[in-house]
Amino acid sequence: MLVYSLQLNLELGNVDSNMKKIYDILNSRKIKSDSLVLLPEMFSCGFDNDNLIEHSKKTPKIYRELQEISKEKKLVIAGTLPERKKNEVYNMGFVIDNGEITAKRPKVKLFTPTNEHKYFKAGKNIHIDITESSAGNLGFMICFELRFPNISYHLRKKDVEIILVPAQWGKERVEHLKILSRARAVETQSFVVVSNTVGKIGEVEYAGHSGIYSPWGDILDIERNDEGVLWADVDLDEVYKVRNKIKMEL
């Protein structure tokens, strides 16, 4: 099975431009059918926090358009979008599987140094779970959540096979992203797919270094400092080969 990660530079608040870039990639020959595609965190608008309510109004249409692409190309598409519920905005992770939205869960750990907690409502720990999909058992660790081993431990107990890390991770912490991404693959004996932004978006410089990691901790693909489409041909049997080779009691 082919797995893709998109590393993008976004235009802060420019939903139309950002989505055109993403739709063009998803519809292109770069993305083969019957595959998994991970998009970055808040890929429609970036952290344009003062305008989140307006951006969230466009999210239902984005879901519908992604569902159409997913159905046509038999894709599993995942990422996060701003979603409004009961006058609160959530950073909402989602999975679209062959045209159907099969899972959603809000970001639980908000990054307070950039004031996410002032603009978003945090999800609760009960929201952390896996979703069974045509691409395997998927679990989210959304950006800052990558730092929390209790989340990866919980996903491992639920038999996660692929951990999805949609992110907007700052450049000054790039070494943390590289270390933690690989560590989560090794400790959970799972594939880890990281989709990060790159370059300057608004006033923030982002780290790039999106990657795809094997359950053994091998780097299957990585894009450091440029926009690009990462990919790897993964075999979920490798998850169980590694887990049988080094048994870890949970």
C-alpha positions in Angstrom: 0.0 0.0 0.0 1.3 3.5 -0.9 1.3 6.1 1.9 1.8 9.8 1.1 2.5 12.8 3.2 2.2 16.4 1.9 4.7 19.0 3.1 3.3 22.4 2.2 3.8 26.1 2.6 0.4 27.6 3.3 -0.9 31.2 2.8 -2.2 32.4 6.1 -6.0 32.7 5.9 -6.1 32.1 2.2 -8.4 29.1 2.1 -9.1 29.2 -1.7 -5.4 29.3 -2.6 -4.4 26.6 -0.1 -7.2 24.3 -1.2 -6.5 24.7 -4.9 -2.9 23.6 -4.2 -4.1 20.6 -2.3 -6.8 19.6 -4.8 -4.3 19.9 -7.6 -1.9 17.5 -5.9 -4.6 15.0 -4.9 -6.0 14.9 -8.4 -2.6 14.6 -10.0 -0.7 11.5 -11.1 1.6 12.0 -8.1 -1.1 10.4 -5.9 -2.0 6.8 -6.9 -5.4 5.2 -6.2 -5.9 2.9 -3.2 -3.6 4.9 -1.1 -3.4 6.8 2.2 -2.7 10.6 2.1 -1.9 12.7 5.1 -2.4 16.5 5.0 -0.8 19.0 7.4 -2.6 20.4 10.5 -5.0 23.2 9.7 -4.2 23.0 6.1 -7.1 25.1 4.8 -6.1 28.4 6.6 -3.2 27.9 8.9 -3.4 29.3 12.3 -5.2 32.5 11.2 -6.6 32.5 14.7 -8.6 35.8 14.6 -10.7 34.5 11.7 -11.3 30.9 12.7 -15.0 31.3 12.8 -15.2 32.5 9.2 -12.8 29.8 8.1 -14.8 27.1 9.9 -17.8 28.0 7.8 -15.9 26.7 4.7 -15.0 23.4 6.4 -18.2 21.5 5.4 -17.6 22.3 1.7 -14.0 21.2 2.0 -15.1 17.9 3.6 -17.5 17.3 0.7 -14.8 18.0 -1.9 -12.3 15.8 -0.2 -15.0 13.1 0.0 -15.5 13.3 -3.8 -11.8 12.9 -4.5 -11.5 10.1 -2.0 -14.3 8.2 -3.6 -13.1 8.8 -7.1 -9.5 7.7 -6.4 -10.2 5.2 -3.6 -8.1 7.2 -1.1 -8.0 7.4 2.6 -7.4 11.1 3.3 -6.6 12.5 6.8 -5.6 15.8 8.3 -7.1 18.5 10.5 -9.5 21.4 9.9 -11.2 24.2 12.0 -14.6 22.9 12.9 -17.2 24.9 14.9 -19.5 23.2 17.4 -21.7 25.0 19.9 -19.9 28.3 19.5 -16.5 26.6 20.1 -13.9 26.0 17.4 -12.0 22.7 17.5 -8.8 21.7 15.6 -10.5 18.6 14.2 -8.7 15.6 13.0 -10.6 13.5 10.4 -10.4 10.4 8.3 -12.2 10.1 5.0 -12.2 6.5 3.7 -13.4 5.9 0.1 -15.7 8.9 0.2 -17.1 8.5 3.7 -16.0 10.5 6.8 -15.3 7.5 9.1 -13.7 9.3 12.1 -13.2 12.6 13.7 -11.4 13.6 16.9 -10.4 17.1 18.2 -6.9 18.0 19.2 -6.5 17.3 22.9 -3.2 18.9 23.7 -3.2 22.6 22.7 0.1 24.4 22.3 -0.1 27.2 24.8 3.2 29.1 23.8 1.3 30.2 20.6 -2.0 30.7 22.5 -3.9 27.9 20.9 -5.9 27.6 24.1 -7.3 31.1 23.6 -8.8 30.2 20.2 -9.6 26.5 20.3 -11.6 24.2 22.5 -9.5 21.2 23.6 -10.8 17.7 23.1 -10.9 15.3 26.0 -8.8 12.2 26.5 -11.8 10.0 25.8 -11.6 11.2 22.2 -8.3 9.4 21.7 -8.9 6.2 19.8 -8.1 4.4 16.7 -10.2 4.0 13.6 -10.3 0.9 11.4 -9.9 1.9 7.8 -9.1 0.3 4.4 -5.5 1.5 5.0 -5.3 -0.2 8.4 -5.8 0.8 12.1 -5.1 4.6 12.2 -4.5 6.8 15.2 -3.8 10.6 15.5 -1.1 12.4 17.3 -1.8 16.0 16.3 1.4 18.1 16.3 2.1 19.0 20.0 0.5 15.7 21.0 3.6 14.0 19.6 5.4 15.0 22.9 3.0 12.9 25.0 4.0 9.2 25.3 0.8 8.5 27.1 -1.1 9.1 23.9 1.1 6.8 21.8 0.9 4.2 24.6 -2.9 4.4 24.5 -2.9 4.0 20.7 -0.6 1.0 20.9 -2.9 -0.7 23.4 -5.7 -0.2 20.9 -3.5 -2.0 18.2 -2.7 1.0 16.1 -0.8 0.2 12.9 -0.2 3.7 11.5 0.1 6.8 13.6 -0.8 10.0 11.7 0.9 13.2 12.8 -0.6 16.3 11.0 1.5 19.2 12.2 2.5 22.9 12.0 5.8 22.4 13.9 8.0 25.4 14.4 11.5 25.5 12.9 13.2 26.3 16.2 12.1 22.9 17.5 13.0 20.9 14.4 15.3 18.5 16.3 12.5 17.6 18.7 10.2 16.8 15.7 12.8 14.5 14.2 13.6 12.7 17.5 10.1 12.3 18.6 8.7 11.1 15.3 11.2 8.3 15.1 10.9 7.5 18.8 7.1 7.0 18.5 7.6 4.6 15.7 10.1 2.5 17.7 8.2 2.5 21.0 4.8 1.7 19.4 6.3 -0.6 16.7 4.0 1.2 14.2 4.4 3.2 11.0 4.5 6.9 11.7 3.5 9.4 9.0 4.3 13.1 9.7 2.9 15.9 7.5 4.3 19.3 8.5 4.3 22.7 7.0 7.5 24.4 5.8 8.7 28.0 5.3 7.2 31.1 6.7 3.5 31.3 7.2 2.4 34.6 8.7 5.1 35.5 11.2 6.2 31.9 12.0 8.9 29.8 10.3 8.0 26.1 10.1 10.3 23.1 10.4 9.5 21.0 7.4 11.1 17.5 8.0 7.9 15.6 7.3 8.7 11.9 7.3 7.5 8.4 7.0 9.0 5.9 9.5 8.8 2.1 9.8 7.9 0.1 12.9 11.6 -0.6 13.2 12.4 3.1 13.2 13.8 3.2 9.7 13.3 6.5 7.7 11.4 5.5 4.6 11.1 9.0 3.2 11.8 12.5 4.5 11.5 16.0 3.0 13.5 18.5 5.0 13.2 22.1 3.7 11.0 22.2 0.6 7.5 21.6 -0.4 6.9 18.1 -1.6 5.1 14.9 -1.7 6.6 12.1 0.4 5.7 8.5 -0.2 6.5 5.0 0.8 5.2 1.5 -0.1 4.3 0.0 3.3 3.3 -3.5 4.3 1.3 -3.7 7.5 2.6 -7.2 8.1 5.8 -5.5 9.0 4.1 -4.2 12.1 3.4 -7.7 13.4 6.8 -9.0 12.4 8.5 -6.4 14.5 6.0 -6.9 17.4 6.7 -10.7 17.3 10.4 -10.2 17.1 10.6 -7.9 20.2 7.6 -8.6 22.3 6.5 -5.7 24.6 4.0 -6.4 27.3 1.4 -3.6 27.7 
